[in-house]
Amino acid sequence: MRKFVFVLTRGLEDPTRVTRAFQLAKAAKENNYEVSLFLTDDAVMTVKHNMIDNVVAPTGDEAGAHYQFLLKNKVPIFV
């Protein structure tokens, strides 16, 4: 099986990169890849106390929607 590992180090200060990481992980999962996501450094704060619900890229994409998809599809997220 084909695999993707995403490592995110950016946090709330960089909503574009946060949103894109979750979006790309979602896209990979939708295309039947095995996906894992690692959150380190400032990225840890994105999933603490539902902070991800406040992360919106300038394009209007919401990181929280992608995160919820990953949770529902049992994508491993390591913090």
C-alpha positions in Angstrom: 0.0 0.0 0.0 1.2 3.5 -0.7 1.8 5.7 2.3 2.1 9.4 3.2 3.5 10.8 6.4 2.9 14.5 7.1 4.9 16.3 9.7 3.5 19.7 10.8 5.6 22.0 13.0 3.7 25.3 12.4 0.9 26.4 14.7 -1.7 29.0 15.1 0.6 31.8 13.8 0.6 30.2 10.3 -3.0 29.2 9.4 -2.2 28.7 5.7 0.4 26.0 6.4 -1.7 24.3 9.1 -4.7 24.2 6.9 -2.8 22.9 3.9 -1.2 20.1 5.9 -4.5 18.9 7.1 -6.0 19.3 3.6 -3.3 17.4 1.9 -3.5 14.6 4.5 -7.3 14.4 3.8 -6.7 14.4 0.0 -4.2 11.5 0.4 -6.7 9.5 2.5 -9.5 10.2 0.0 -7.2 8.7 -2.7 -6.7 5.5 -0.7 -3.2 6.2 0.7 -2.3 5.1 4.1 -1.8 8.4 6.0 -0.2 9.4 9.3 0.1 12.9 10.7 2.7 14.0 13.2 2.2 17.3 15.1 5.3 18.7 16.8 6.5 22.0 18.2 3.8 24.8 17.7 1.5 22.4 15.8 0.6 20.7 19.0 -1.5 23.7 20.0 -3.8 23.3 17.0 -5.5 20.3 18.5 -5.4 21.4 22.1 -8.8 22.5 23.5 -10.3 22.7 20.0 -8.1 25.5 18.8 -8.2 24.0 15.3 -11.7 25.4 15.0 -10.1 28.8 14.8 -7.6 28.1 12.1 -8.8 29.4 8.7 -6.6 30.0 5.7 -6.9 33.3 3.8 -8.7 31.3 1.1 -11.5 30.5 3.6 -10.5 26.9 4.0 -11.1 25.7 7.6 -8.5 23.3 9.1 -11.1 22.0 11.5 -13.2 20.5 8.7 -10.2 18.6 7.4 -9.2 17.5 10.9 -12.7 16.1 11.5 -12.5 14.1 8.3 -9.2 12.6 9.5 -10.6 11.7 12.8 -13.7 10.1 11.3 -11.5 8.0 9.0 -9.2 6.9 11.8 -6.1 8.6 10.4 -3.4 8.3 13.1 -2.4 11.7 14.5 0.6 11.7 16.7 1.2 14.6 19.1 
